[in-house]
Amino acid sequence: MPDPDQWVMADNRTATQLMGRNEAHLKQIEHVLSVRLTARGNVVAITGEEGPAGSARRVLDLLAEWLRSGGEVRRDTVDAALAAVQEDREDEFRSLLDESVLTTFRGRTVRPETLGQARYLRAMRQDPLVFGVGPAGTGKTFLAMAIAVAALKAKDVDRLVLTRPAVEAGEKLGFLPGDLQDKVDPYLRPLYDALFEMLGLEAVERYRERGIIEVAPLAYMRGRTLSNSFVILDEAQNTTHEQMKMFLTRIGRGTRVVVNGDITQADLPPGVASGLVRATEILDGYSEIAIVRLGRSDVVRHPLVQTIVAAYEAAEAKAPTHET
């Protein structure tokens, strides 16, 4: 049996994966918990006060379980394990181990990578209306698309309806050539990208030709009733209050709806309130409506995105913005 201050991984190869390049993951744990972790082969010596040292051991245990389940340990995985231990939510972290949504046409398994993403997926499975609010890179659109495609494949719904407001992100695009579909497609490109990732180009085109998948700007939703569908409203921070109310009242029988947005990146004219902000205020607390707020720790893009989000949050907290 190893000494009480030692933690042992099964073999050197998996130990290297857990520790990270140049032992970056161990340094991450050291910094947060104020302990010292010294690695030799597949053994990690833990030095520190009893409480923090015990927490470090629990974090390493969680990461080892994650590896054994087939997951990849990255910086955000370590952050999630640290948060789980510090907040006594280890069972919630372990619930991620068996959580998967679907396998993409390229063979990639889509699964949550943070505790926030796990809560978001759980809400989308349980509630007919879900609001996913959070910064860029938290997987709001990607995971919603995965759940939607899984529901379509399982025949839980008859079709997918994907929409977003056609609002320019702070720049004027001017005249765009082509027919109406050509003009709106640039606004919808992120939705197409997620679809292609899940199903592949050929399958998406087949579904669109048969009317099983519809990708359209929000204005096309007026006057319709959407039944037996999975509907995703993306970039919802760019809806007005009136547009959001119009959209939410389109919900028909057997329909599930996910509304996504980042309230810090609204491109509405000055003085126009975001429909996403108002909707989450008005509908908070109602049954069968979930509002999931993702944060900086849920960012799963390049690690630099977490730094950027944090820097902007700090700057905006110090000085009022010029926009309303």
C-alpha positions in Angstrom: 0.0 0.0 0.0 1.3 3.5 -0.8 2.0 6.0 2.0 -0.9 8.2 3.0 0.7 11.2 1.2 1.0 9.4 -2.1 -1.5 9.0 -4.9 -0.9 6.2 -7.5 -2.1 6.0 -11.1 -2.5 2.6 -12.8 0.3 3.1 -15.3 2.7 5.7 -16.6 0.9 6.4 -19.8 -2.4 7.3 -18.2 -0.6 9.2 -15.5 1.1 11.4 -18.2 -2.3 12.1 -19.7 -3.7 13.1 -16.3 -0.8 15.3 -15.4 -0.7 17.2 -18.7 2.1 18.6 -20.7 4.9 19.7 -18.4 2.7 18.6 -15.5 0.4 21.6 -16.3 -2.6 20.0 -14.7 -0.7 19.3 -11.4 0.4 22.9 -11.3 -3.2 24.0 -11.8 -4.2 21.9 -8.8 -1.3 23.2 -6.8 -2.2 26.8 -7.5 -5.9 26.5 -6.5 -5.5 24.3 -3.4 -2.1 25.6 -2.1 -0.5 22.1 -2.0 2.6 20.7 -3.6 2.4 17.8 -6.0 5.5 15.9 -7.0 5.3 13.3 -9.7 7.6 10.4 -10.2 6.3 8.0 -12.9 2.8 7.0 -12.0 3.1 8.2 -8.3 2.2 11.7 -7.1 3.4 12.8 -3.7 1.0 15.3 -2.0 2.4 17.8 0.4 0.3 20.2 2.3 -2.2 20.8 5.1 -4.5 17.9 5.8 -7.6 19.5 4.3 -6.1 20.8 1.0 -4.1 17.6 0.6 -7.3 15.5 0.9 -9.0 17.8 -1.6 -6.1 17.3 -4.0 -6.4 13.5 -3.7 -10.1 13.7 -4.4 -9.5 15.9 -7.5 -6.9 13.3 -8.8 -9.4 10.5 -8.2 -12.1 12.3 -10.2 -9.6 13.0 -13.1 -8.6 9.3 -13.1 -12.2 8.2 -13.3 -12.7 10.6 -16.2 -9.8 9.1 -18.0 -11.0 5.6 -17.5 -14.4 6.5 -18.9 -12.7 7.6 -22.2 -12.6 11.3 -21.6 -9.7 13.6 -22.3 -8.3 15.6 -19.4 -7.9 19.3 -20.4 -7.6 22.5 -18.4 -11.3 22.9 -18.3 -11.7 19.3 -17.0 -9.4 20.0 -14.2 -11.3 23.2 -13.4 -14.5 21.2 -13.3 -13.0 18.6 -10.9 -11.6 21.3 -8.7 -15.0 23.1 -8.5 -16.8 19.8 -7.8 -14.5 19.0 -4.9 -14.5 22.5 -3.4 -18.3 22.7 -3.6 -19.0 19.0 -2.6 -20.5 18.2 -5.9 -18.4 15.1 -6.8 -21.5 13.0 -7.5 -22.5 15.6 -10.1 -19.1 15.4 -11.7 -19.3 11.6 -11.8 -22.7 11.8 -13.5 -20.8 13.2 -16.5 -18.8 10.0 -16.9 -21.7 8.1 -18.5 -23.3 11.1 -20.1 -23.3 11.2 -23.9 -25.7 12.7 -26.4 -24.8 11.1 -29.7 -22.0 10.1 -32.0 -21.4 12.4 -34.9 -21.0 11.1 -38.5 -17.2 11.3 -38.0 -17.4 9.1 -34.9 -16.9 11.8 -32.3 -18.9 11.2 -29.1 -20.6 14.4 -28.0 -20.6 14.7 -24.2 -20.6 17.5 -21.6 -17.1 18.6 -20.5 -18.1 20.8 -17.6 -20.7 20.6 -14.7 -22.6 23.5 -16.2 -22.9 21.7 -19.5 -24.2 18.6 -17.7 -26.9 20.7 -16.1 -27.7 22.3 -19.5 -28.0 18.8 -21.1 -30.2 17.5 -18.3 -32.5 20.5 -18.6 -32.9 20.0 -22.4 -33.8 16.4 -21.8 -36.4 17.2 -19.1 -38.0 20.5 -19.9 -39.9 21.5 -23.1 -38.5 25.1 -22.9 -34.9 25.8 -22.0 -32.9 29.0 -22.0 -29.2 28.6 -22.2 -27.4 31.9 -21.2 -23.7 32.2 -21.2 -20.5 33.6 -22.8 -18.9 32.5 -26.1 -17.4 29.1 -26.2 -19.6 27.4 -23.6 -21.2 25.0 -26.1 -24.7 26.5 -26.0 -25.4 26.0 -29.7 -23.4 22.8 -30.2 -24.9 20.9 -27.4 -28.5 22.1 -28.3 -27.9 20.9 -31.8 -26.6 17.5 -30.5 -29.7 17.0 -28.4 -32.0 18.1 -31.3 -30.3 15.7 -33.8 -30.5 12.9 -31.2 -34.2 13.6 -30.7 -34.8 13.5 -34.5 -32.9 10.2 -34.9 -34.9 8.7 -32.0 -38.1 9.9 -33.8 -39.1 11.9 -30.7 -39.8 14.8 -33.0 -40.7 15.0 -36.7 -38.4 17.9 -37.7 -35.8 20.4 -36.6 -36.4 24.2 -36.9 -33.3 26.3 -36.5 -33.5 30.0 -36.4 -31.8 33.2 -35.3 -32.4 36.9 -35.7 -30.7 38.5 -38.8 -28.7 41.2 -37.0 -25.3 42.3 -38.1 -22.5 42.1 -35.5 -21.5 45.7 -35.3 -20.8 46.1 -39.0 -22.8 47.0 -42.1 -22.6 44.3 -44.7 -24.3 46.3 -47.3 -25.9 44.8 -50.5 -25.7 41.0 -50.7 -26.2 39.4 -54.1 -28.5 36.5 -54.8 -32.1 35.5 -53.9 -33.6 35.8 -50.4 -32.0 32.6 -49.2 -28.6 33.7 -50.3 -29.1 37.0 -48.4 -30.0 35.3 -45.1 -27.6 32.3 -45.2 -24.6 34.3 -43.9 -26.5 35.0 -40.7 -27.4 31.3 -40.3 -23.9 29.9 -41.0 -23.1 28.9 -37.4 -26.3 26.8 -37.3 -25.2 25.1 -40.6 -21.7 24.5 -39.2 -23.1 22.7 -36.2 -25.5 20.6 -38.3 -22.7 19.6 -40.7 -20.6 18.5 -37.7 -23.4 16.3 -36.4 -24.7 14.8 -39.6 -22.4 15.6 -42.5 -23.2 17.8 -45.6 -25.0 15.1 -47.6 -27.4 14.1 -44.8 -28.2 17.7 -44.0 -29.0 18.5 -47.6 -31.3 15.4 -47.8 -33.1 16.4 -44.7 -33.6 20.0 -45.9 -34.9 18.8 -49.3 -37.5 16.7 -47.5 -38.5 19.5 -45.1 -37.2 17.6 -42.0 -34.7 20.3 -41.2 -35.5 24.0 -41.7 -33.0 26.8 -41.2 -34.6 30.2 -41.4 -34.3 33.7 -39.9 -36.6 34.6 -37.0 -38.9 36.8 -39.1 -40.1 33.6 -40.9 -41.6 32.3 -37.6 -44.4 34.9 -37.4 -47.9 33.5 -37.9 -46.8 29.8 -37.6 -47.5 27.0 -35.1 -44.5 24.7 -34.6 -45.8 21.2 -33.6 -43.8 18.0 -33.0 -40.6 19.8 -33.6 -37.3 20.6 -31.9 -36.8 24.3 -32.3 -33.5 26.2 -31.5 -33.4 30.0 -31.4 -29.8 31.0 -31.5 -28.2 34.4 -30.7 -31.4 35.2 -28.8 -29.8 38.2 -27.2 -30.4 40.0 -30.5 -34.2 39.6 -30.3 -36.4 42.5 -29.2 -39.0 41.9 -26.5 -41.7 41.7 -29.1 -39.8 39.2 -31.3 -39.2 37.0 -28.3 -42.8 37.0 -27.3 -43.8 36.2 -30.9 -41.4 33.3 -31.1 -42.3 31.7 -27.8 -46.0 31.8 -28.6 -45.3 29.7 -31.8 -44.8 26.6 -29.6 -47.2 23.8 -30.5 -48.0 20.3 -29.2 -45.0 17.9 -28.9 -42.5 20.7 -29.5 -39.3 21.2 -27.5 -37.6 24.6 -27.6 -34.1 25.8 -26.7 -33.3 29.5 -26.6 -29.6 30.4 -26.6 -27.7 33.6 -26.2 -24.9 35.7 -24.6 -26.4 38.8 -23.0 -22.9 40.5 -23.0 -22.8 40.5 -26.9 -26.1 42.1 -28.0 -26.0 43.9 -31.3 -29.3 45.7 -30.9 -29.6 49.4 -31.5 -28.9 51.7 -28.5 -31.9 51.9 -26.2 -33.5 48.6 -27.4 -33.8 46.0 -24.6 -32.9 42.4 -25.3 -35.8 40.0 -25.5 -33.6 37.3 -24.0 -33.0 39.3 -20.9 -36.7 40.2 -20.5 -37.8 36.6 -21.1 -35.5 35.1 -18.5 -36.8 37.7 -16.0 -40.5 37.1 -16.8 -40.4 33.3 -17.0 -38.0 32.5 -14.2 -39.5 30.1 -11.7 -42.2 28.6 -13.9 -42.5 24.8 -14.1 -41.3 23.1 -17.3 -39.2 26.1 -18.1 -35.5 25.9 -17.3 -33.0 28.8 -17.3 -29.4 27.5 -17.3 -26.7 30.1 -16.8 -23.3 29.0 -18.0 -20.2 30.8 -16.9 -16.5 31.3 -17.6 -15.6 27.8 -16.2 -17.8 26.3 -18.9 -15.8 27.7 -21.8 -14.5 24.8 -23.8 -12.9 26.5 -26.8 -9.3 27.5 -26.8 -8.2 28.2 -23.1 -7.5 31.8 -24.3 -11.2 32.4 -24.6 -11.6 32.0 -20.8 -8.9 34.6 -20.3 -10.7 37.0 -22.8 -14.1 36.5 -21.2 -12.6 37.2 -17.7 -10.7 40.3 -18.9 -13.8 41.8 -20.5 -15.9 41.0 -17.4 -13.4 42.8 -15.2 -13.1 45.8 -17.5 -16.9 46.2 -17.8 -17.3 45.9 -14.1 -14.9 48.9 -13.6 -16.3 51.2 -16.2 -19.9 51.6 -17.5 -20.4 50.7 -21.1 -21.4 53.4 -23.6 -24.1 51.2 -25.0 -27.5 50.5 -23.5 
